[in-house]
Amino acid sequence: MENGSSSNMKMMNQDFVKLVYFDGSNYPRWKDKMMFLLKFLKVAYVLDPNQPALEAKKNESNDAKAARLKKEEDELLCRGHILNTLSDRLFDLYASMKSPLEIWHALENKYNTEK
């Protein structure tokens, strides 16, 4: 696969997988389907709270810069995919959150009834 194809595949995933909009009901099912999609897209790792924060440094190496930029892109894609599967009402509530991890935890705290 070409380098550009990977990004295109991530953007076109909705052609392959149609998730029902999450409206606040059936959270465990939505969460499992969403996690499967994010793992398939190789962006689920950004939801791991143990992931180190990668901040720009003055003299960062090219490898460190590439890793930081990849994580930033993956966070953007993950956030977009999560928001894209929310109902309009929930989208409006969570769209102001910039971190996919923040959105993920907020949804889990609100809707997870299996605690």
C-alpha positions as CSV (number, residue, x, y, z in Angstrom):
1,M,0.0,0.0,0.0
2,E,1.3,3.5,-0.8
3,N,1.9,6.0,2.0
4,G,-1.0,8.2,0.9
5,S,-3.3,5.1,0.7
6,S,-3.1,4.6,4.5
7,S,-4.5,8.1,5.2
8,N,-7.1,7.7,2.5
9,M,-8.2,4.4,4.1
10,K,-8.6,6.1,7.4
11,M,-10.7,8.9,5.8
12,M,-12.8,6.5,3.8
13,N,-13.6,4.1,6.6
14,Q,-17.3,5.1,6.7
15,D,-17.7,3.5,3.3
16,F,-16.7,0.2,4.8
17,V,-18.2,0.4,8.3
18,K,-21.4,2.1,9.2
19,L,-21.9,2.5,12.9
20,V,-25.3,3.4,14.2
21,Y,-25.2,6.9,15.8
22,F,-24.8,6.7,19.6
23,D,-27.7,8.5,21.2
24,G,-27.1,7.6,24.8
25,S,-28.5,4.1,24.7
26,N,-26.7,0.8,24.3
27,Y,-23.3,2.3,25.3
28,P,-21.5,-1.1,25.8
29,R,-22.3,-2.1,22.2
30,W,-21.4,1.2,20.7
31,K,-18.1,1.3,22.7
32,D,-17.1,-2.2,21.5
33,K,-17.9,-1.3,17.9
34,M,-16.1,2.0,18.2
35,M,-13.0,0.4,19.7
36,F,-12.9,-2.2,17.0
37,L,-13.0,0.5,14.3
38,L,-10.3,2.6,16.1
39,K,-8.1,-0.4,16.5
40,F,-8.6,-1.3,12.8
41,L,-7.5,2.3,11.9
42,K,-4.5,2.0,14.3
43,V,-5.5,5.1,16.3
44,A,-7.0,3.4,19.4
45,Y,-3.6,3.8,21.2
46,V,-4.3,7.5,21.7
47,L,-7.1,6.5,24.2
48,D,-4.6,4.9,26.5
49,P,-4.2,7.2,29.5
50,N,-0.6,5.8,30.0
51,Q,0.6,7.1,26.7
52,P,3.3,9.8,27.3
53,A,2.6,13.3,26.2
54,L,4.8,14.2,23.2
55,E,5.6,17.9,23.3
56,A,7.6,19.8,20.8
57,K,11.2,20.5,22.1
58,K,13.7,22.9,20.8
59,N,16.2,20.4,19.6
60,E,14.0,17.4,19.0
61,S,15.3,14.7,16.6
62,N,13.5,14.0,13.3
63,D,12.3,10.7,14.7
64,A,10.8,12.4,17.7
65,K,9.2,15.1,15.6
66,A,7.7,12.4,13.3
67,A,6.3,10.5,16.2
68,R,4.8,13.6,17.7
69,L,3.2,14.7,14.4
70,K,1.8,11.1,13.9
71,K,0.3,11.1,17.3
72,E,-1.3,14.5,16.8
73,E,-2.7,13.3,13.5
74,D,-4.0,10.1,15.1
75,E,-5.6,12.1,17.9
76,L,-7.4,14.3,15.4
77,L,-8.6,11.2,13.4
78,C,-9.7,9.4,16.6
79,R,-11.6,12.5,17.8
80,G,-13.3,12.9,14.5
81,H,-14.4,9.3,14.3
82,I,-15.8,9.3,17.8
83,L,-17.7,12.6,17.2
84,N,-18.9,11.4,13.8
85,T,-20.7,8.4,15.4
86,L,-22.6,10.5,18.0
87,S,-26.1,11.7,17.6
88,D,-26.5,15.4,16.8
89,R,-27.5,16.1,20.4
90,L,-24.4,14.4,21.8
91,F,-22.1,15.8,19.1
92,D,-23.1,19.3,20.3
93,L,-22.3,18.4,23.9
94,Y,-18.9,16.9,23.2
95,A,-17.6,18.8,20.2
96,S,-16.0,21.5,22.4
97,M,-13.6,18.8,23.9
98,K,-10.4,18.8,21.9
99,S,-8.9,15.5,23.2
100,P,-10.3,12.1,22.1
101,L,-9.3,10.7,25.5
102,E,-11.3,13.5,27.2
103,I,-14.4,12.7,25.1
104,W,-14.0,8.9,25.6
105,H,-13.8,9.3,29.4
106,A,-16.7,11.7,29.5
107,L,-18.9,9.3,27.6
108,E,-17.8,6.4,29.7
109,N,-18.5,8.3,33.0
110,K,-21.9,9.3,31.7
111,Y,-23.2,6.2,30.0
112,N,-21.3,3.2,31.3
113,T,-23.8,1.3,33.5
114,E,-21.6,-1.8,33.9
115,K,-19.5,-0.5,36.8
